[in-house]
Every structure is written in C-alpha cells, then in structure tokens.
Amino acid sequence: MSGHSKWATTKRAKAVNDAKRSSLFTKLSKNISMAAREGADPEANFKLRIAIDKARAYSMPKDNIDRAVKKGSGDLAGVRLESFMYEAYGPGGIALMIEVITDNKNRSVSNLKHILNKYGGNLGNEGSVKWMFSAKGQIVLDKEELSDEEELKIIEAGAEDILKEEQIKIITSLEDLKSVRDKIHSANFKIESSEITYLAKDKVRSENEESVLAFLDLLDDDDDVNNIYTNADI
C-alpha cells in the first residue's frame, strides 16, 4: 500500500468546496455525455455506468446526470464534444498525461500551453510521455482502512494492487475492471467510483513541491481538463 498523497488530498478538498462544485459538475457532465455516445443504458454500457457512478459519488443531482446522458445519446441538443489525451512536461520536468473533453480543441490547447508555459513546462510529442505510464482500472472504495480479511477478499476478487491514499484504491488490469468491480460490489464493499487511470511506472520527487501543487491545481481548474495523470511524487 502507498502512503497519503498531497495532490489527492487537494483534489478531494476541492471537490467538496461549494465554490468549485459547479466546475466539477461541468466536467462530470462532459464525461457522462462522452460515455453515452456508446449507448444510453448504463447496464449495457460499462463506460456510462462508471461515469454515472463517479458523478453520484460527488452528489451530482439526478437531473444533471439524466440531461448529460440525453445530450450524449442525441436525445437532447448539445454541443459536439471531443476527447483528447495530451502528453506534457510540467515544472521540474515532471511527466503528465492530460485528458481533455472539449467543444473547442483550439481553445483547450491554447489554455494548456498558457498554463504549462507559466510553470516552465511544455506540450510533448505523441509517445514522449505515455511510455512512462501503465493504463489500469481503478476502483475507489468509500473507506480509508482495510482489515486483513477485507484485503484478502479484494485480492481474491482479482485485484493487482491496493493503494492507500485519502481512500482505498483497488488497481486492476483494464480487462478485469468490470469483473473485479462486480465481485467487490457483491462482497458488500461500498464503491465510490471506478474508472480507467494511468499509473506512473516510476515516481519523481520534485525540489519545489509547492510549485508543482499550485501548477496541478491551476490545470485542474480548467473546465476542459477531465483528468490529470502525473509521475510527480506528491
């Protein structure tokens, strides 16, 4: 198990801050709409199911969720969203994979470049950073501690690893995410969310941790930025 992450703590604090809630709901809505393109039934569309689970974990109202599903499936008019994954270097040379969901790619790229340049970073070429990460499934439990018996149940369900940050995070292969999630749910664990994540193969310590945290915070404030993955050990 890993230790607590300052960046995870910061993100969680922002998520429950009323001043940030509207921006968070905008991101969650985009995520749901993108997933709903593959079908409006969460029982048949696992991507939509986990997008809705994540929205519910942050107390997003049902009406907002339903509206986002309808926009994505075409039942309601809405802007055309696109998803992009950008590779970049941040302050101190940390590696980043930044997932963007946007209706205006040029605006999103311009905003990313502005934030990166402000902290001495830059966008990288395709493949320049991705090799430093492994694509995995991640299941977040609504609890902070596990008993030995609970940990054994999770391992038996097919988990590859268990991380302890602000909450318990169960790591799976991409192929096993759905099956492990279903087994964990059947074992009466309360699941807060599940999603695809990118884990750094090696972590990098920064000489200026506060600058890195401020940079990640600013990047996360951009409404088009859906997820940030980094190898910074913070």
C-alpha positions in Angstrom: 0.0 0.0 0.0 1.2 3.5 -0.8 1.1 6.5 1.6 -1.1 9.5 1.5 -0.9 11.9 -1.5 -1.0 15.6 -1.0 -2.4 16.0 -4.5 -5.2 13.5 -3.8 -6.0 15.4 -0.6 -6.1 18.7 -2.5 -8.4 17.3 -5.2 -10.8 15.8 -2.7 -10.9 19.1 -0.7 -11.7 21.0 -3.9 -14.5 18.5 -4.8 -16.4 19.2 -1.6 -15.8 23.0 -1.8 -19.1 24.7 -2.9 -17.1 27.3 -4.9 -15.7 24.5 -7.1 -18.8 22.4 -7.3 -20.2 24.0 -10.5 -16.9 23.4 -12.3 -16.8 19.8 -11.1 -20.4 19.2 -12.3 -19.4 20.6 -15.7 -16.6 18.1 -16.0 -18.7 15.2 -14.8 -21.5 16.1 -17.3 -19.0 16.1 -20.2 -17.6 12.7 -19.0 -21.2 11.2 -18.9 -22.1 12.7 -22.3 -19.0 11.2 -24.0 -19.7 7.8 -22.5 -23.4 8.0 -23.5 -22.4 8.0 -27.2 -22.0 4.3 -26.9 -25.5 3.8 -25.5 -27.8 5.4 -23.0 -28.3 2.3 -20.9 -25.7 2.1 -18.1 -26.4 -1.6 -17.6 -25.3 -2.3 -21.2 -22.7 0.4 -21.4 -20.0 0.0 -18.8 -18.3 3.3 -19.6 -21.5 5.1 -18.9 -22.1 3.2 -15.8 -18.7 4.2 -14.3 -19.2 7.8 -15.4 -22.5 8.0 -13.6 -21.1 6.3 -10.5 -18.4 8.9 -10.4 -21.0 11.7 -10.7 -23.1 10.2 -7.9 -20.0 9.9 -5.7 -19.8 13.7 -5.8 -23.5 14.2 -5.2 -24.3 15.4 -8.7 -28.1 15.8 -9.0 -30.1 13.1 -10.9 -31.5 15.7 -13.3 -28.0 16.8 -14.3 -27.0 13.2 -14.9 -30.1 12.4 -16.9 -29.6 15.6 -19.0 -25.9 14.7 -19.7 -26.9 11.2 -20.8 -29.6 12.6 -23.2 -27.1 15.1 -24.7 -24.6 12.3 -25.3 -27.1 9.9 -26.8 -28.6 12.6 -29.0 -32.0 12.8 -27.3 -31.2 16.4 -26.4 -29.5 19.1 -28.5 -26.0 20.0 -27.3 -22.5 20.9 -28.5 -20.3 18.3 -30.1 -17.7 17.2 -27.6 -14.4 15.5 -28.4 -11.9 13.8 -26.1 -8.1 14.2 -26.4 -5.1 12.9 -24.4 -2.2 15.3 -24.4 1.3 14.4 -23.2 3.4 17.2 -21.5 6.2 18.1 -19.2 5.5 20.3 -16.2 7.6 22.2 -13.6 10.8 20.4 -12.7 10.4 18.1 -15.7 7.5 16.0 -14.3 5.6 14.0 -16.9 1.9 14.5 -17.5 -0.9 12.9 -19.4 -3.8 15.3 -19.6 -7.2 14.1 -20.7 -9.4 16.9 -22.2 -13.0 16.8 -23.1 -13.9 19.9 -25.1 -16.2 21.5 -27.8 -13.3 23.7 -29.0 -9.9 22.0 -29.4 -8.1 25.2 -30.3 -9.2 26.9 -27.1 -8.2 23.9 -25.0 -4.7 23.6 -26.5 -4.2 27.4 -26.0 -5.2 27.2 -22.4 -3.0 24.2 -21.8 0.0 25.9 -23.4 -0.6 29.0 -21.3 -0.6 27.1 -18.0 2.3 25.0 -18.9 4.4 27.9 -20.1 3.6 29.8 -16.8 5.3 27.0 -14.9 8.2 26.3 -17.3 6.5 23.3 -18.9 5.5 22.4 -22.5 3.4 20.0 -24.6 5.3 16.9 -25.7 5.0 14.9 -28.9 2.8 11.8 -29.1 4.6 9.0 -27.3 7.0 11.2 -25.5 5.4 10.6 -22.1 2.9 7.8 -22.4 5.6 5.1 -22.1 6.2 6.2 -18.5 2.7 5.2 -17.5 0.6 2.0 -17.4 -3.1 2.0 -18.3 -5.1 0.4 -15.4 -8.5 0.0 -13.9 -9.1 1.8 -10.6 -11.9 1.2 -8.1 -12.2 3.7 -5.2 -13.8 2.5 -2.0 -15.7 4.7 0.4 -13.4 3.9 3.2 -9.8 4.7 4.4 -8.8 1.4 6.1 -9.0 -2.3 5.4 -8.9 -5.3 7.7 -6.7 -8.2 6.7 -9.8 -10.2 5.9 -11.1 -7.4 3.6 -7.8 -7.1 1.9 -7.8 -10.9 1.2 -11.3 -10.6 -0.3 -10.2 -7.9 -2.6 -7.1 -9.8 -3.8 -9.3 -12.9 -4.3 -11.6 -10.8 -6.5 -8.7 -10.3 -8.9 -7.1 -7.0 -7.8 -3.5 -6.4 -8.9 -2.7 -3.9 -6.1 -4.3 -1.9 -3.3 -3.3 1.7 -2.8 -4.0 3.7 0.3 -4.2 7.5 -0.2 -7.1 9.5 1.0 -9.2 6.4 0.3 -8.6 2.8 -0.6 -7.9 2.4 -4.3 -8.0 -1.0 -6.0 -5.9 -1.4 -9.1 -6.9 -3.9 -11.8 -5.9 -4.7 -15.4 -8.2 -2.9 -17.9 -9.7 -6.2 -19.0 -10.6 -7.1 -15.4 -12.0 -3.8 -14.2 -15.7 -4.7 -14.8 -15.4 -8.2 -13.3 -13.4 -7.1 -10.2 -15.8 -4.2 -9.7 -18.8 -6.6 -9.8 -17.1 -9.0 -7.3 -16.2 -6.2 -5.0 -19.7 -4.9 -5.1 -21.1 -8.4 -4.4 -18.8 -8.7 -1.4 -20.6 -5.7 0.1 -17.9 -3.1 -0.3 -19.2 0.4 -0.8 -17.7 1.6 -4.1 -17.4 5.3 -4.6 -16.2 5.2 -8.2 -14.4 3.1 -10.8 -12.5 4.3 -13.9 -9.6 3.9 -16.2 -6.4 5.5 -14.9 -2.8 5.9 -15.9 -0.2 5.0 -13.2 3.3 6.2 -13.4 5.8 3.3 -13.6 8.3 5.4 -11.5 7.6 8.4 -9.3 9.8 11.5 -9.5 10.4 13.7 -6.4 10.2 17.5 -7.1 12.5 20.0 -5.5 9.7 22.5 -5.4 6.6 20.6 -4.2 4.5 23.7 -3.6 5.1 24.9 -7.2 4.0 21.5 -8.6 0.9 21.5 -6.4 0.0 25.1 -7.5 0.5 24.1 -11.1 -1.7 20.9 -10.9 -4.3 23.0 -9.1 -4.4 25.6 -11.8 -4.5 22.9 -14.5 -7.4 21.1 -12.7 -9.3 24.4 -12.6 -9.7 24.4 -16.4 -13.2 23.2 -17.3 -11.9 21.3 -20.3 -9.4 19.2 -18.3 -11.1 16.0 -17.3 -8.2 14.0 -15.8 -4.6 14.7 -14.9 -2.0 11.8 -14.5 1.5 12.6 -13.4 4.7 10.9 -12.2 5.2 13.6 -9.6 5.7 12.0 -6.2 3.5 14.4 -4.2 
